[in-house]
């Protein structure tokens, strides 16, 4: 979206599994694998102020590629904007979120490179530990399907709730076993949770919004494990339209992001050194996307 798995999550993901546009460039040129410098590539992100982006733009410029970072205030906007051709790439989401968008919208956006995988954390302005949260209190999770499921798994791992299914990438509020859960759970738009945090006992905060809540990543009172080998569906990725997945310029930009020292330093700073950088091959990312999309379709059916 860029701007964090229990045993159940590992099983589920194992089973399941920057927005750019070429200004003034024709769609034919955009799909040309050999197209590169001379055009401005627009990259859509959530969190333009994060330190990796100025470093990345500067590194790309040294390689003769002009990049414009386009900021979005919420996760709902970058994928439709990319699909409509107003952007060339985006970088804000993990594969599960992308799979659910593609299936729901009938689109075929594709991951072309990995950035990092981040722990998803539970934060509180009232309590310093999970154990301090009284029974019957309310905890908030994001309302988008992929992050809600992951957030519920964090709550279950922390001993705050019990999920009827045991927990999967499809878990939602209806899956919460209220009789066996310590707290109540409510869903809010991810971008609104920072301002709502004082009104609840605790909340799952996406990394892009931790600073908005006046917190740091070290303030998390619970989180999942980004180093789990089955966590690949939750790696954040660069995404392009399917026709552009082999574009040489876009591939070069991914390489620059993954290898430029200043960019990687900024990425680490932006995540409070909690992110785990990955350079997973695009073909493996696309294979994982296909698998998760299939599971999403089967789940709907």
N, C-alpha and C positions, 0 to 999 in steps of 0.2 A: 503497500500500500503503500524508498523506503522511508516511512516516517513515518514464544519463546516456546516430559510426556510421560506419563504413567505407564504401567504395564498394559493397561487397557488401551491406551492411546497407541502404544507401539504395535499392539495386535491389530488395531483398527487401521493404522496407516500402512502396515505391512500388507494387509488385505486390500486396502483401498489404494493405498499408497501411503522507467524513466520515461515520460511519454515523449516521443520524437516525431517531428514532421519536417519534411524538407520544404522550406519556405520557397515558394515559387517553382517547385519541382513537380513535374507531371507524375501521374500514378505509374506510368511505364518506367520512368527513371527510378521511382521509389522501389520498384520490385527488381531492378537490375542488380545482380549480385556484384557487379563491378563498379557500381556508382559509389563515388566517395567525395573528396573534398570539393569546396566551392559552393556548397549549400549549407544553410543553417539547419541543424537538426534540433528539433524541439523534444524535450524530455519532460514528461509529466511526473511530478512527485507530490507527496504529501509531506511537507516539511522542507521547503526550499532553503531555509536558514541553517540547516544542518551543515556542519563544517566540511563534509566530504564533497559537497557540490561545487563550491568555488574552486577547490583543488582539482576536481575532475574537469571542470570547464577549462582551467588553465592548462592542464596536462593534454587535453584534447587539442587545444589551440596549437600547442607545440608540434603536434602531429599533423597540423594543417586542417583540422576539423573544427568548424564553428558550432558550438552547442548553446542552445538557450534552454534554461530550466524553467518550466512552467509549474507554478504552485497551485495545489488544490486544497480546499479546506476540509474535505471529507473523502472517504474511500469510494463513495458511490459514483464519482464523476470521471476519474481518469480512463476507465475502460470504455465507456460509451464514446468519449471524446476521441480515443484512439481508433475505435471501430469506425467512426465517422470520417476518419482520414484527416482530422485537424491536428493530429500529433503523429509522430513517427514511432515512438517507443514510450513505455512508461516503466517506472520502477518504484513500486510501493507495496506490492502484494506477494503472498506466497501462493504455491501451486493449488492448494485446496480452494482458496478464494477465487483464483482464476478459473478453475474447473467449474465451480458453481455458477460463475458469471456466464461462461461459454454455454453451459447447458440451459440455463434460464433464458438467456438472450438469443440463443441460436447462433452464436458467433464462433469464430475459430482463431482467437488470439493465441499466440504461441510463445513459450519461454525461449529465449535465445542465450541466456547466461545467468549464472548464479551470483549473488552478492554475499549474503550471510544469512544465518538462521539465528533467531533471537529468542531468549526465554520470554514467556508471557507471565507477567507478574500480578499478584494481588496486593493492593495498597490500601492503607487506611489513614485517616486523619485523627481517628479516635483511639485506636488500639495499636500497641507496639508488637503484638504477636497474635497468631491465630487463636491460641489458647485463651486469650483475654476476651474474645468476642462472645457475648452472652447468647444463650439459646433464644431463638425467636427473633433475633435481629435480621435486618435485610441486607443482602449483598447484591451488588449490581454486576452484570456482565454485558458485553456488547450485543447489539441486536442483530448484527449480520450473522448469517448461518455458520460460516466457517469459524469465526472467532468466538462465537457463542459456544459452540461445541467444545472448542479447545479450552475456553475459560471454565466451563462446567467440569471438565476433567481436572483442571487445577484445583477447583473447589473440592472435588471428591478426594483427590490426593491429599489435600490439607485436612480432611476429616470433617468438613463443614456440611457436605451433602452426600446423598447416596443416589446413584443413577440406576434406574430399573434395568437398563440394558447392560449395565456394567461400564458403559461409556464407549462411544464410537465417534467418528468424525461427523456423524449425523445427529448427535444428541442435541436436544433443545429443552426448553423449560418444561414441556409435557413429560419429559423423561425423568424429571426430578421426583424421587420418592419422598414426598413431604413427611410421611409418617416416620421415616428413618433418617431424616435430615435435621441437622442442628439449626440451620438458618433458612430463611425465606430467600428466594432469588427473584430479582426483577431484571428486565432487559431494557437498555437505553442505547441510543445512538452513540457510537464510540466517541465521536467528537464532543458530545455533551457530558460524558462521564466526569471529566476533570472538575467542572463547576458543580456537579451533583455529588461529588465525593463527600463533602461535609454532611450531607443529608442521609447517608447510609453508613452502615458499620464498616464496610470495605467494598472495594470494587476491583474488577479486572481492568487494567489499563493497558491499551496497546502502547508500544514503545513510543510512537509518534506523539502521544499525548501526555506522557509522564511529566515533562517539563511544564506543560500547560497547567498541571495540577500543583505546581510549586514543589515537586518532589524530584528525587534522583533515583536511579535504578537500584541503588543500595538500600532504598527505603522499602523495597518489596518485602512483605511478610511471608510470602509463599510464591513459588514459581515452578515451571516445568523444566525439563532437562533438554537443552538444544543439542547436546552431544550424543543423544540417543541415535544409534545408527539407522533406526527406522523413522527418523524425523524428516526425511527428504521432502515429503509433501508440504512441509512448512518452511522450506527455504524460500527466501525472498528472491525474486527474479526480475531481470529485464524482460519486457514483453513487447512483441511486435505483431503486426498483422501477419497472417500465414504466408501471404505472398512475399513478405519481406524477411522471412526467417533466415535466408541465406545471404542477405545483403552484406557485402564486404565491409562497408563503412560501419554498419551497426555491430558487426562482429569485432571490428577493430576497437570500437568504443567499449565494448564489454571487456576486451583484453586490457585496455588502458585502465579501466576502473579496477580490475582485479590485480594489476601489477604496479600501478603508480603508488609510490611510497606515501606521498602527501595525502592522496585520496584514501588510502587504507588507514592512515593515522586519523583522518577526520572521521571515517566510519567507526573506528574504535571509540573515539571521543564521543560521538553522537549516541552510542549505545552504552556509555559508561563502562566500556570494556567488557560488556556482557555478550556481545555478538560473536558468533563463530564464523569467520570468513570461509566461503566455499568457492571452488572453481569447477564445480560439476559440469561435465560435458553437456552441451545443449541437447544432444540426442537422448541422453539419459533423462534430462528434465522433461523433454517432450514425451518420452515413453511413460514417465510417471504421470504426466498430465492425462494422457490417454487412458491410463488405468483408473485414475480417480474419477475422470468424467464418466467412464463406464459404470463405476459404482454409484455415482450420483444418479445416473439415469435409471439404474436398476432399483435404487432406493425409492425414487419417485414412482416407479411403476409398481 
